[in-house]
Amino acid sequence: MNDGQVRLARMYRYPVKGLHGQRLTGAETTVGEGLPYDRRWAIATGAEPVPEGGAWVPRTAFLHLAKNAELTRFGSAVRDGELALHGPEGTASAEEAPARWFGSPVELVEAAKAYWDQQDATLSLINLETVAGIGELAQAPLDPLRFRGNLYLCGLPAWWELGLIGRRLRIGEVELEVLRPIARCRATSVNPETGEDDVNLPALLGARHGHIFCGVYARVCRAGTLREGATVLETGAAAAALRSGAAAPSAPELPRWPRPAELVCRNAESDAVTSFWLRDPLWTLGLEPSPGQHLRVHLHDAEGPLWRSYTISGAREGQLRISVKRESDGRGSRLLHDTLRTGSDVLISGPFGEPALPEPVTHPVVLASAGIGITPMLPILAGLARIGFTGPVLFCHTARDGSQLALWQEAERLAERLPGARLRLYLTRPGLDECAALGATAGRPAVAALAAEQLSLPDAVAHLCGPVEFQKECGIELRDAGLAADRLHYEVFQSPRMTVGQRSPAPRPGPFRVRFGASGVEEQWDPESGSLLDLADRAGLRLRSGCREGACQSCVQQVSSGATAYTLEPVLQPSGDAVLLCCAVPTSDLTIDA
């Protein structure tokens, strides 16, 4: 980006948190602080205490756009050091306006420094090209101000700002350190001009891009004057900023951060399977995968954005491997095979998914895979070898023929480190002499029978991966042979929804009793209560949440008893008895573990 084309296009501050902002052509900066008067004031609701002296508190203590869309009718500015407020009826004094506009007991409070959205992140940067791309998905131009950024950049390709995390930038005479990406919430769904909730942006991002981030947070590390039109240059790494940005209590979990990973090398594993070794820039922060986890790969082609999940088939210092089978109708696999070259970058996030190996491993292990389903089995074998597991392990793998056999030799090498391991290879359409050459058996395996012969099956744990029918058949066989259902694990990736649904009314009017078990709080829900997360807010509970639009899964909680329904279909539904509070309502009396 150091070609002089990237510039500071616009600059805004928001004197009163949640209200329309004020455009600036220039501003003096201070190390560790934001733009002068940015978020200096906020409108406290009285629902939570606001410390005297202006100490920072989270937005839940104030009116904010994620819950109070009416704020779009009002604006704020600072001129000659004086705060001015304006609304539909014109200007009003800071002393009387909040209560008159929003009613008691709201109160305008002033921060010692600022009520930034994040305590450590004093500036937000938005890439105008990224906003334009999201607008194309939404099929409507989006006002960049709905992202409420401080610094708007132009000349940077869409989404390249995510590659600036952990880097230093110079804008004119000012230097910044970029801390982390910005997770988007319901506030961005509100049209800043009309106040209407017109585009579910978190869900749109989650469904089409596979993440809910837009923009990055930064901090000033060298003060000076910022001016619109200034050139933006990248000046080097900021490792300390990356570490502190990740360590902040309000930071999103590291696996969720989309970041560009460099392709270190690619290896052909069979006629159809290629492995891609990717250097993960977040590895230094301790983001190492566990066996059975997967990456999301975020791609873009002529049809638009797409994302796919791929098992992490291997890991070594700083690098992750995905092994991808090229499918003739696979848009993602074709894109990776045809366009990803050594030295190029691809956007990734993860690792995601529950680890496949419990701690400690005390049961016999059965592994059964077919085709590309071998990929999660390799890290499971490697994990067993790493902990020195000496118990029985049976691994049955099925391929069509030798030309379709990927990564089997690696499985054999890993098994040599496991004294109790037994490997069985099956070819369903072997070529001449292939079975003899590979030590394989023609046909399909009888996994349960083999397992019963070689280990105590009722005591075992099994992992299956491959085509759905293969997993289904193996699962039935193993259960019929005595394996408990809770010790049978399937490798299944959910497909993302490519469309964003509309909100629907609650299917049952209630009222229902909702008990938050761990908190000991009980509330009555009716349709006016909104979502279960809204109900928790009303009860004064500070439960974890993020986008509030069914896209980030931050608010997932377990349901102990009762039933729920979604009034906004989430991008991905949690498994089992878990529910996303932000878009669910009760359909009976309910107990939630939170």
Backbone hydrogen bonds, N-H to C=O, Kabsch-Sander energy under -0.5 kcal/mol:
donor,donor_aa,acceptor,acceptor_aa,energy
3,D,1,M,-0.6
4,G,1,M,-0.5
6,V,1,M,-0.5
7,R,154,C,-2.4
8,L,230,A,-2.5
9,A,7,R,-1.0
9,A,152,Y,-2.4
10,R,152,Y,-1.4
12,Y,150,N,-2.4
13,R,22,Q,-2.0
17,K,15,P,-0.6
17,K,41,W,-3.0
19,L,16,V,-2.0
20,H,74,F,-2.5
22,Q,13,R,-3.2
24,L,11,M,-2.9
27,A,226,L,-2.1
29,T,224,G,-2.5
32,G,220,V,-1.8
33,E,30,T,-2.2
38,D,35,L,-2.3
39,R,14,Y,-2.4
40,R,37,Y,-1.5
41,W,15,P,-2.8
42,A,109,V,-2.0
44,A,42,A,-0.8
44,A,107,E,-2.8
45,T,61,A,-2.0
46,G,61,A,-0.5
54,G,51,P,-1.1
61,A,58,P,-1.7
62,F,59,R,-2.4
63,L,43,I,-2.5
67,K,64,H,-1.8
68,N,64,H,-2.7
71,L,68,N,-1.8
72,T,69,A,-1.8
73,R,70,E,-1.9
74,F,71,L,-2.0
75,G,86,H,-2.9
76,S,20,H,-1.5
77,A,84,A,-2.0
79,R,82,E,-2.4
82,E,79,R,-1.7
84,A,77,A,-3.1
85,L,92,A,-1.1
86,H,75,G,-2.1
87,G,90,G,-2.4
90,G,87,G,-2.1
92,A,85,L,-2.2
97,A,93,S,-2.5
100,R,96,E,-1.9
101,W,97,A,-3.2
102,F,98,P,-3.0
103,G,99,A,-1.9
106,V,103,G,-1.4
107,E,44,A,-1.9
109,V,42,A,-3.0
109,V,107,E,-0.6
111,A,40,R,-3.1
112,A,54,G,-2.2
113,K,54,G,-0.6
115,Y,39,R,-3.3
116,W,114,A,-0.7
118,Q,121,A,-0.6
122,T,120,D,-0.8
123,L,218,A,-2.0
125,L,216,V,-3.1
126,I,151,L,-2.8
128,L,126,I,-0.7
128,L,153,L,-2.6
131,V,127,N,-1.8
132,A,128,L,-2.1
133,G,129,E,-2.0
134,I,130,T,-2.2
135,G,131,V,-2.2
136,E,132,A,-1.6
137,L,133,G,-1.5
138,A,134,I,-2.3
139,Q,135,G,-0.7
139,Q,136,E,-0.5
140,A,135,G,-2.1
146,R,143,D,-2.3
147,F,144,P,-1.8
148,R,145,L,-1.4
150,N,124,S,-1.7
151,L,124,S,-2.5
152,Y,10,R,-2.3
152,Y,150,N,-0.5
153,L,126,I,-3.0
153,L,151,L,-0.5
154,C,7,R,-2.2
160,W,157,P,-1.9
162,L,159,W,-1.4
163,G,160,W,-1.5
164,L,161,E,-1.7
165,I,162,L,-0.7
166,G,178,V,-2.4
167,R,164,L,-1.7
168,R,236,G,-3.2
169,L,176,L,-2.4
170,R,233,L,-3.0
171,I,169,L,-0.5
171,I,174,V,-2.9
172,G,170,R,-0.6
172,G,231,T,-1.4
173,E,225,T,-0.7
174,V,171,I,-2.1
175,E,222,R,-2.0
176,L,169,L,-2.9
177,E,219,R,-2.5
178,V,167,R,-2.4
179,L,217,Y,-2.7
180,R,217,Y,-0.8
182,I,215,G,-2.2
183,A,181,P,-0.6
184,R,212,I,-3.1
186,R,547,C,-1.4
188,T,185,C,-1.6
189,S,186,R,-1.9
190,V,187,A,-1.2
191,N,189,S,-0.5
191,N,196,E,-3.2
195,G,191,N,-2.9
198,D,189,S,-1.0
198,D,196,E,-1.6
199,V,189,S,-1.3
201,L,199,V,-2.0
204,L,200,N,-2.5
205,L,201,L,-3.0
206,G,202,P,-2.7
207,A,203,A,-2.7
208,R,204,L,-2.3
209,H,205,L,-2.5
210,G,205,L,-1.2
211,H,205,L,-0.9
214,C,182,I,-2.2
216,V,125,L,-2.0
217,Y,180,R,-2.8
218,A,123,L,-2.6
219,R,177,E,-2.0
221,C,175,E,-2.5
222,R,175,E,-1.7
226,L,27,A,-3.2
226,L,224,G,-0.5
228,E,25,T,-2.2
229,G,8,L,-4.0
230,A,227,R,-1.8
232,V,6,V,-3.0
233,L,170,R,-2.5
233,L,231,T,-0.5
235,T,168,R,-2.5
236,G,168,R,-0.8
238,A,166,G,-2.9
242,L,238,A,-1.9
243,R,239,A,-2.2
244,S,240,A,-2.5
245,G,241,A,-2.7
246,A,242,L,-1.8
247,A,243,R,-1.7
248,A,244,S,-1.0
251,A,248,A,-1.9
256,R,253,E,-1.7
257,W,254,L,-1.9
259,R,348,I,-2.4
261,A,346,V,-3.1
262,E,279,R,-1.2
263,L,344,S,-3.0
264,V,262,E,-0.7
264,V,277,W,-2.9
265,C,277,W,-1.0
267,N,275,S,-2.2
269,E,267,N,-0.6
269,E,273,V,-2.6
270,S,273,V,-1.6
271,D,403,S,-2.2
274,T,324,V,-2.1
275,S,267,N,-3.4
276,F,322,I,-3.0
277,W,265,C,-2.7
278,L,276,F,-0.6
278,L,320,L,-3.5
279,R,262,E,-3.1
280,D,278,L,-0.7
280,D,318,G,-1.8
283,W,280,D,-1.5
285,L,282,L,-1.7
286,G,283,W,-2.1
287,L,282,L,-1.0
288,E,286,G,-1.8
293,Q,290,S,-2.0
294,H,352,F,-2.2
295,L,310,Y,-2.9
296,R,349,S,-2.8
297,V,308,R,-3.0
298,H,296,R,-0.5
298,H,347,L,-2.8
299,L,297,V,-0.6
299,L,306,L,-3.2
301,D,304,G,-2.2
304,G,301,D,-1.8
306,L,299,L,-2.0
308,R,297,V,-1.9
310,Y,295,L,-2.6
312,I,293,Q,-2.3
313,S,311,T,-1.0
313,S,321,R,-1.9
314,G,321,R,-1.0
316,R,319,Q,-2.1
319,Q,316,R,-3.3
320,L,278,L,-2.8
321,R,314,G,-2.7
322,I,276,F,-2.0
323,S,311,T,-0.6
324,V,274,T,-2.9
324,V,322,I,-0.5
326,R,272,A,-3.0
327,E,325,K,-0.6
330,G,327,E,-1.6
331,R,329,D,-0.9
334,R,330,G,-2.5
335,L,331,R,-1.6
336,L,332,G,-2.2
337,H,333,S,-2.6
338,D,334,R,-2.5
339,T,335,L,-2.0
340,L,335,L,-0.5
340,L,336,L,-1.6
341,R,339,T,-0.7
343,G,263,L,-3.0
344,S,341,R,-2.4
346,V,261,A,-2.1
347,L,298,H,-0.8
348,I,259,R,-2.6
349,S,296,R,-1.8
350,G,255,P,-2.9
352,F,294,H,-2.8
356,A,291,P,-3.6
362,T,360,P,-0.7
365,V,392,P,-2.2
366,V,461,V,-2.6
367,L,394,L,-3.3
368,A,463,H,-2.2
369,S,396,C,-2.3
370,A,465,C,-1.3
371,G,398,T,-2.8
373,G,370,A,-2.2
374,I,371,G,-1.3
375,T,372,I,-1.9
377,M,374,I,-0.6
378,L,374,I,-1.2
380,I,376,P,-1.3
381,L,377,M,-2.6
382,A,378,L,-2.7
383,G,379,P,-2.5
384,L,380,I,-2.4
385,A,381,L,-2.3
386,R,382,A,-2.2
387,I,383,G,-1.6
388,G,385,A,-1.1
389,F,384,L,-2.5
393,V,420,G,-2.3
394,L,365,V,-2.5
395,F,393,V,-0.5
395,F,422,R,-2.7
396,C,367,L,-2.8
396,C,394,L,-0.5
397,H,395,F,-0.5
397,H,424,R,-2.7
398,T,369,S,-1.7
399,A,426,Y,-2.5
404,Q,401,D,-1.2
405,L,402,G,-1.2
406,A,404,Q,-0.9
411,A,407,L,-1.6
412,E,408,W,-2.2
413,R,409,Q,-2.0
414,L,410,E,-2.3
415,A,411,A,-2.2
416,E,412,E,-1.2
417,R,414,L,-1.6
418,L,415,A,-1.9
421,A,418,L,-1.9
422,R,393,V,-2.6
424,R,395,F,-2.8
426,Y,397,H,-2.4
427,L,441,T,-2.2
428,T,399,A,-2.2
429,R,400,R,-3.1
434,E,431,G,-1.9
435,C,431,G,-0.5
437,A,433,D,-2.1
438,L,434,E,-2.3
439,G,435,C,-1.1
440,A,435,C,-2.3
441,T,425,L,-2.3
443,G,427,L,-2.4
447,V,445,P,-0.9
450,L,446,A,-2.4
451,A,447,V,-2.7
452,A,448,A,-2.6
453,E,449,A,-1.6
454,Q,450,L,-1.6
455,L,451,A,-2.0
457,L,455,L,-1.3
459,D,456,S,-1.3
460,A,457,L,-1.8
461,V,364,P,-2.2
462,A,487,R,-3.0
463,H,366,V,-2.5
464,L,489,H,-2.8
465,C,368,A,-1.8
471,Q,467,P,-2.3
472,K,468,V,-2.6
473,E,469,E,-2.6
474,C,470,F,-2.4
475,G,471,Q,-2.6
476,I,472,K,-2.2
477,E,473,E,-2.3
478,L,474,C,-2.6
479,R,475,G,-2.4
480,D,476,I,-2.6
481,A,477,E,-1.4
482,G,479,R,-1.5
483,L,478,L,-2.6
487,R,484,A,-1.8
488,L,485,A,-1.5
489,H,462,A,-2.4
489,H,487,R,-0.5
491,E,464,L,-1.3
492,V,490,Y,-0.9
497,R,571,V,-0.7
501,G,499,T,-0.6
504,S,567,T,-2.7
512,F,525,W,-2.1
514,V,512,F,-0.5
514,V,523,E,-3.1
515,R,513,R,-0.5
515,R,590,L,-2.9
516,F,521,V,-3.3
517,G,515,R,-0.9
517,G,592,I,-3.3
518,A,593,D,-1.5
520,G,516,F,-1.6
521,V,516,F,-1.3
523,E,514,V,-2.8
525,W,512,F,-3.3
525,W,523,E,-0.5
529,S,526,D,-2.8
530,G,527,P,-1.2
532,L,581,L,-0.8
532,L,584,A,-2.2
533,L,581,L,-1.8
535,L,531,S,-2.2
536,A,532,L,-2.1
537,D,533,L,-2.4
538,R,534,D,-2.5
539,A,535,L,-1.6
540,G,537,D,-1.9
541,L,536,A,-2.5
543,L,541,L,-0.9
556,V,553,Q,-1.0
557,Q,579,V,-2.3
559,V,577,D,-2.0
560,S,558,Q,-0.6
560,S,591,T,-2.3
561,S,591,T,-1.3
565,A,585,V,-2.3
567,T,565,A,-0.5
567,T,583,C,-1.9
568,L,583,C,-1.2
571,V,550,G,-2.6
578,A,575,S,-1.6
579,V,557,Q,-2.6
581,L,555,C,-1.3
581,L,579,V,-0.7
583,C,580,L,-1.0
584,A,581,L,-0.9
585,V,565,A,-2.6
587,T,563,A,-2.3
588,S,563,A,-0.7
590,L,513,R,-2.9
591,T,561,S,-2.5
592,I,515,R,-3.1
593,D,558,Q,-2.7
